[in-house]
Amino acid sequence: MALDLRPPMAPALEALGLAIVVTRPAPESTPVATTGIWLTPLFEEQPYGSDLRRRDPRRLMGIARTADLDFIPRGSLIDAPEQLGGVSRTWMVEGYDRVIADEMRVLVLPAVNP
């Protein structure tokens, strides 16, 4: 039997969490107010010998799994500030990085015209 030694998500959300609103595509389009946390952005390496291009980091947000919010489909919108006390922006979920027992880590992009 393997032990899960990861700390629970709740203390991180209490210390560093931001108030966010998640709106999933229809038919589950009722906005859900919850708490999210910005995680270290992902940087994808360019293959050796490829042309040099500017690559922006991929933004990653951790969100607690709850009874009201246990799945966030691609195309969902998240209203969240980039930092505590900042102005809220709209982000679009482009996919998952991973799903852990009590946490979803979603990849987001700034929404163009929400």
N, C-alpha and C positions, 0 to 999 in steps of 0.2 A: 504494500500500500504506500503510495507516494504522498508526502506531505506538501501542502500548498503553503509556502512561506511568504507569499506576497502580502504586503499590508493591504487592508481593506481600502476601498475607494473613499469611504465617508470622511476620514480625517483630512485627506488631501482636498476634498471638495469644501470642507468647512474652512480650511486655512487659505486656500488659493482660488476657490470657486467663484465663478461669475454667474449672475442671473442671466439665463438665456431662454428663448422661446423657440421650440421646434415645431414646424408645420410640415406634416407629411403630405404627400400627394393624395388626391381623392381615391377612395372614399373615406379615408381616415384623416381628413384635412383639418380637424379641430386642433388649434394651437395648444401645445402643452408647455407650461412654464416649468422649468427645472433649473438645475445648476450644471455648468460645464467647466472644464479646466483646459487651458491651452497646454499642449505638450510640446516637447522639442520638435521643431520642424524636421521633416525627412529630406535628405539631400540624396539625389540619385546620381551615381557616378556615370560619366561618359565612357563608353568603350574606348580602349586604347586605339589611337590612330584616327579617331573620328574628328570631324571638323569642330573647332571650338565654337560653342554657342553659349549664350547666357541661359542659365537654368535657375529659375526661381525655386526656392524650397517649397515643398508641399506642406501645407498647414494641417495640423493634426489636433483634434479636440477629443478629450475624454469625457464621456457622459455616463452617469450611473444608469444601470438597467433597473427599471421599476415596473410595477404592475401596469402603470399608464404608458410606459415607454420602454418596451423590451426589444424593439427593432426600429431602425431608422432607414427607410429605403433610399436608394440613390435618387437624386432629384429633390429630396426634402430641403426645406429652407430653415436656416438657423439664424435668428437675430441675436447677435452677441457683440459686445465691445471687444476690442483687441486687448484692453487692459482695464483693470478696476477703475471705475469712475469715468471711463472713456465713452465716446459716442458709439451707440450701437450701429452695427453694419449688418447687412444681410449676406449670408454665406450659403452656398449650395453644396450639398453632400455629393461628392463624386464617387465615393466608395468607402469600403472598410479597410483599416489597417489590420485590426483583429477584434475579436469578441472574447472577453474573459468572463468568468462567472458573474461578476457584479458590475462589469464595465464594458462599454462599447467605445472603440477608438475609430473615429470617422475622419476621412480625408475631406477637406473642404476647400472650395475656391470662392473668391468674391463673386457674388451673384451680379450678373450684368444688368438685367432689368427684371427685378423680382415681381 
